[in-house]
Amino acid sequence: MSTPGRLSGLLLPLFSLRSRTDFGIGDFGAMDGLFAWMKAARQRLLMVLP
């Protein structure tokens, strides 16, 4: 991904991504809501810790 200038985004551990359907352990299914929020907040980079 080549972009001039700076990028901003989030660094999150996987267990912090939560939704009503993941039993509170974190899941990649919760990323849909996160991506919508990131787009509204103009954040372009997501890094996920194991």
Backbone bond lengths (Angstrom), bond angles and torsions (degrees), N, CA, C in turn:
res aa  C-N    CA-C-N  psi(-1)  N-CA   C-N-CA  omega(-1)  CA-C   N-CA-C  phi
1 M - - - 1.445 - - 1.522 107.48 -
2 S 1.273 116.70 104.78 1.450 122.09 -179.78 1.526 109.69 -101.61
3 T 1.329 114.92 114.48 1.456 120.43 -178.66 1.521 108.64 -135.27
4 P 1.315 118.28 127.63 1.459 119.15 176.52 1.529 110.65 -69.79
5 G 1.300 116.37 147.11 1.459 120.06 178.66 1.514 112.11 88.24
6 R 1.307 115.39 -159.60 1.462 121.81 -176.65 1.522 111.52 -99.44
7 L 1.319 114.40 155.71 1.462 122.06 173.92 1.517 108.22 -117.81
8 S 1.300 116.55 149.80 1.461 120.33 173.30 1.516 107.85 -130.84
9 G 1.324 115.43 153.62 1.447 118.78 -178.54 1.515 111.69 -174.72
10 L 1.333 114.38 -152.47 1.456 121.63 -174.31 1.520 110.85 -127.15
11 L 1.324 115.11 150.00 1.458 122.95 170.38 1.520 105.77 -125.43
12 L 1.346 116.65 113.04 1.457 120.89 -174.35 1.518 111.04 -131.48
13 P 1.327 117.85 142.36 1.465 119.32 168.25 1.529 109.23 -73.93
14 L 1.313 117.00 148.43 1.462 121.06 -176.20 1.518 112.21 -56.96
15 F 1.339 118.21 -36.71 1.461 119.78 -176.84 1.523 113.01 -68.72
16 S 1.328 118.65 -12.35 1.467 119.88 178.25 1.529 112.34 -85.19
17 L 1.318 117.49 -10.16 1.465 121.43 176.14 1.522 107.59 -85.70
18 R 1.311 116.50 106.40 1.456 119.89 -174.77 1.510 111.45 -125.82
19 S 1.310 114.58 149.42 1.454 121.63 173.63 1.524 108.08 -140.81
20 R 1.303 116.47 176.45 1.473 120.24 -178.57 1.516 112.27 -71.56
21 T 1.319 118.64 -15.60 1.465 121.09 -174.40 1.520 114.87 -108.35
22 D 1.333 119.09 5.85 1.473 119.01 -174.90 1.532 113.94 -105.90
23 F 1.295 119.08 12.72 1.468 124.17 176.89 1.521 113.14 61.87
24 G 1.331 118.53 19.69 1.454 122.08 175.06 1.511 115.93 77.55
25 I 1.328 118.52 15.27 1.463 120.40 -178.45 1.517 112.77 -107.63
26 G 1.305 117.74 -1.38 1.458 120.90 -177.89 1.512 110.77 85.99
27 D 1.292 116.76 142.75 1.451 120.86 -175.17 1.529 108.13 -163.24
28 F 1.316 116.50 152.78 1.461 119.88 177.87 1.520 111.78 -70.06
29 G 1.316 118.97 -17.93 1.457 122.03 177.78 1.515 112.61 -63.66
30 A 1.321 117.19 -23.26 1.460 121.28 179.96 1.527 112.28 -77.60
31 M 1.310 117.83 -4.78 1.469 120.15 -176.90 1.518 113.21 -71.51
32 D 1.326 118.15 -23.41 1.470 119.64 179.29 1.525 111.13 -57.52
33 G 1.319 116.88 -49.05 1.460 120.73 178.08 1.513 112.14 -65.79
34 L 1.318 116.02 -36.50 1.467 120.63 178.68 1.524 110.87 -65.10
35 F 1.326 117.21 -41.98 1.463 120.14 179.21 1.521 111.63 -63.62
36 A 1.316 117.10 -38.13 1.465 119.95 177.28 1.524 110.49 -63.46
37 W 1.329 116.31 -42.87 1.467 120.10 178.39 1.525 110.61 -65.52
38 M 1.340 117.03 -41.98 1.464 120.24 -179.89 1.526 111.18 -62.45
39 K 1.320 117.10 -39.60 1.464 120.27 179.18 1.525 110.47 -63.91
40 A 1.334 116.97 -43.22 1.465 120.67 179.12 1.526 111.57 -65.44
41 A 1.335 116.83 -32.77 1.462 121.77 -179.28 1.533 112.40 -90.38
42 R 1.343 116.72 3.51 1.468 123.40 179.25 1.525 112.57 58.87
43 Q 1.327 116.21 38.75 1.457 122.21 175.04 1.526 107.29 -98.30
44 R 1.338 116.52 136.55 1.453 119.20 -171.29 1.518 115.02 -118.96
45 L 1.322 118.25 -3.45 1.458 120.51 -173.72 1.516 108.63 -131.50
46 L 1.340 116.20 131.23 1.457 121.27 176.36 1.519 108.44 -126.86
47 M 1.316 115.74 124.40 1.462 121.98 174.46 1.516 107.87 -117.85
48 V 1.335 116.61 132.38 1.463 121.32 -176.44 1.518 108.82 -115.96
49 L 1.327 115.92 125.98 1.451 121.35 175.28 1.530 109.87 -82.92
50 P 1.324 118.08 148.70 1.475 119.79 179.24 1.512 112.42 -69.75
